[in-house]
Amino acid sequence: MNKRSLTLMTLSMALALTAGLATRKSVSAHCQIPCGIYDDDLRFGLLKENIATIDKSIKQITELSADPAKNAAQIARWAINKDKYADDIAELVSTYFLQQRIKPLADGATPEETAAYTKKLTLCHGLLVNAMKAKQNTDAQYVEKLTQLSEQFHEAYAH
């Protein structure tokens, strides 16, 4: 291979790598390696903050919708924001809690362990469904459900 071909190949690989990094979706929940570094309180704080952001987004969309022609761009920006934070909730619940922190039941688990495990899974599923519902519309009932489920999950998770 001549020097020019090698330079072009190196440049192409560098551009491909740069493009890949630039379009990579960041994952804020945590790594998926067994590092053992967890901050559950931080994650519950993020969950609460994401729910508050969805709530504010819904309120802004509702307020701006009084004059949709004038506020179309702002409505779109708040809708995108609302959807992003709903996705962040789903990412956090899925990749941090379900994949890493809620351990599968061991063989021979007691009925109490099974009930606690089932409750955590059920609450996580509720968070995922209501985050999806919050993306689909601007009904504040889903913010309230997310808030309730988040609090219930935090309590169940602590025990």
C-alpha positions, 0 to 999 in steps of 0.5 A: 500500500502506498503512502497516499492510500494509507493516508486516505484510509487513516483519514477515512477511519478518523472521520468515521470515528468522529462521526460515530462519536458525534452521533452517539447517544449518551447514557446518563444512568451508569456504566454497564460494567461490574464497577461496583460504583453506585449512587442510588440517592443520586439516581432517585434525585435524577428521577425526581428532577426528570419528573419535575421537568416533564411537569414544567414542560406540560405547563408551558405547552398548555400555557403557550397553546393559548396562542399556538400560531404565535408560540409554535416554535416554543411549544415544539421546543417544550414538547421535545424537552418533555419527551427527552426527560420521559426518555431519560426516566425510561433509560434510568429505570431500565439500565440502572435499576432493572439491569443493575440494581434489582437482582433476580431472585435466587432459587428458593426465595422466600415468599417475602423476598418474592413479594418484595421483588415483584413489587419493585418490578411492578413499580418499575413497569409503572414508571416506564408506562407512565413515562411513555404516556407523558410523551404521548400527551400533555395530561398532568395525571401522568406526572402525578402517577410518575411522582407517586410511583417514584415515591413508592419505588423509592420506599420499596427499594430501600427495604 
